[in-house]
Amino acid sequence: MKKILILAYDFPPYVSVGGLRPSYWYENFKEMGLFPIVITRNWNPIHGNDLDYIQPSKTKDVEIEETEKGILIKTPYKATLSNRLNLKGKKDLLSNVLKKISAGYNEIGQWFLPIGTKYELYKAAKKFLKDNKVDVIIATGDPFVLFKYASKLSKKFNIPWVADYRDPWSNVSFNNNPKKKIISQILEKKYLRNVKLICTVSEYYMFIIKKLIKNKPFLVIPNGYDENILINNIKVNQNNDLLTISLTGTIYKFHPYRLFFSVLLDYLKMNPDRKIRVNFYGISDKKDVSDIIKELDILKNEIKIFPKIPNYQFIKEISKSNVLLLFNHYSIMGAKIYDYLALNRKIILCFENDKEANLLKKKYFKTQTIKGLSENSQADLIRKTNSGIVVKDKEHLYKVLDDLFSEFEEKHYIENHTIGVENYSRKIQTEKLVEALKNIN
């Protein structure tokens, strides 16, 4: 059985979309004929918010767990000066200056010096490989410094390595600093020179990466849904006392959530007898959303914000919803839509062509257009799977809300008939990756 060394910074119990992909590999590779060795960080998620990312480990030692699934090596994490100040809530002028110096030193220095919060993974991998044979190394990014470590380990131990891009590296939309982009491109080309295979989550990302990294084999492995978790929630009943809409995950500046709130507020004012519950799970911009709720005082009882919770818990919670809300990510599919599909709850995608949403897109969604690829990937998938409603604009949203309320008042649930969902499981996608890894020599 081939042994696969996996470098993965994000990993449970830390709650992040980025951790789900390598976690599934660890849980299922062995059943598919590969033996996984995961090297990750020892997480201590005690806050339930973004501070979990910088919370120090409980131990200063490397912990090794050997199970029937494989080997899990957890490296200690010591908070940087910047992170320690953030954990203490320091925001004075001196603290802000020190935080910038510390963050800059570690983020830049990790590329040239044996430092940084991810360096412990490299040390642990190097130590393991001195005494143990491994057939392939796979690094999943970001953080993309793991690609540097995989490249170095590949050269030192003569082991082929695979780069797994969950997002683009240098050609990312929010990299607006020209100097930073050039340096990132130099580093990306340098460390990908000896890569054996590149895999990523979508054809769109593949074309973005190919513009810089040429003459390398590519494999598209979409995220998909975890059938192991969803099997336990597929029979959960929808809420039947109050129409409930839920949204999960990161909210970006180009997402028209203010417009959604505004339409919802207007609709409830016009229909005071109708009640609704809107749940936000593990969202990134909690303060901004909370501020909007305070402004729209009438919605304070309708909208609830919940902290980050483990994936299996949040799946259980959103499975009770009647409707699942998705904001348009245009050419990017994202990960949450796959869980939405598998739960067979009606999805409403906001918006396909709204004037205000288009202005947000123009201002904040600075991604490249790829000829021949759709700029409405989520809308295409929703239509293909019959899984929901693609909301054109704010006027259409009023009608959609009216239809949803009418159906819920009549049936006490929202009917939905998603088709072809089995094609989007993580199992099917991972089997493709496993086959590719088995063929690497």
Summary of the structure (lengths in Angstrom):
residues: 441
radius of gyration: 22.6
end to end distance: 13.3
largest distance: 70.4
contacts: 1417
relative contact order: 0.11
helix: 44%
strand: 17%
